[in-house]
């Protein structure tokens, strides 16, 4: 990690560039796997599980006995933590369930919306280098609150054909209907197309590596919806001279340890703090079990010193970070001027890890600058909104001629006639 002092605005784009990797051959590989699964179903999925996850499976579904065994293995402390996190997440997302009003746009013309649950959703939970049981809660809890009828979860098994017990317990607590031992591209394909064992879903959620991301993007073109484009995890910390350098360094490393392609950025107007944070990063990274991964991430991470907090705000909105931590004296004033970030963590005592696990907000967030246009996962992510309209005889008299004139001027005379016939009926009553 290096310090960059007072860069010209022309340099910002280069300094804020996310790490990129050559994926020219990736899409062809991904599409080949997807096509095979679409054609051969379970048989292909099992073959790819053997090839990629190194496990030979007779059955893809997790059994009730396996879920019960997982619960018996976990410590009471972890089970209690998972249950409390689930309650906090449920409380926050349930509060988003607000009624939508019926509006009379003009006399006799009523319009309203209704939020309807997506009936079948698929959740992908990576295995990889860490069991992300917290992501199970972040996706399954709002899906259940939204009223999704079928919640399907796929996650890669280990070489013994087992799923991490914390993932299974979290799935049980959160109300997942069906769990499958499938990872990677083959999991996305199975949920997108359906197989003999895995039901087809209407929308797929969840993070993953570049292969999973590519698979989600491919199937979203015509087969199924997805939550959002997603890339490697990232964090930005805004700090002033009131910040604790150890806190800032710990927050930067909390994202750096995710993987070699993660990124951590610190923006400050204090040269002294920048030096202190760098020293803390070097001290703390040496103590991490995932030191090697974190150090690779730090190679494309930065501490950027700018002239003032106007520049801090401008560079932050340009970067549009997934996670934004503001450790400054006047953090609320800065937060109010941020328009592009996935989730904000305010004040010296609010680490990003609280949102990752248990504060209640969702940790499935837009990365790679998509926070300019995308929200993180929320209750509405699991619903669609249908609109309704109802017109009375009085409404026909008020709106009828408007529709006729507009249809006629678009040369859509069948549209006009559909209203004209009703106007005649309304005028005779």
Secondary structure by P-SEA (a helix, b strand, c coil): ccccccccccccccccccccccccaaaaaaaaaaaaaacccaaaaaaaaaaccccccccccccaaaaaaaaaaccaaaaaaaaaaaaaaaaaaaaabbbbbbbccccccccbbbbbcccbbbbbbbcccccaaaaaaacaaaaaaacccbbbbbbbbcccccccaaaaaaaaaaccccccccccaaaaaaaaccccccccccbbbbbbcaaaaaaaaaaacccccccccccccbbbbbbcccccaaaaaaaaaccccccccbbbbbbbccaaaaaaaaaaaaaaaaaccaaaaaaaaaccccccccccaaaaaaaaaaacccbbbbbccaaaaaaaacccccccccccccccccccccccccccccccccccccccccccccbbbbbbbbbcaaaaaacaaaaaaaaaaacaaaaaaaaaaaaaaaaac
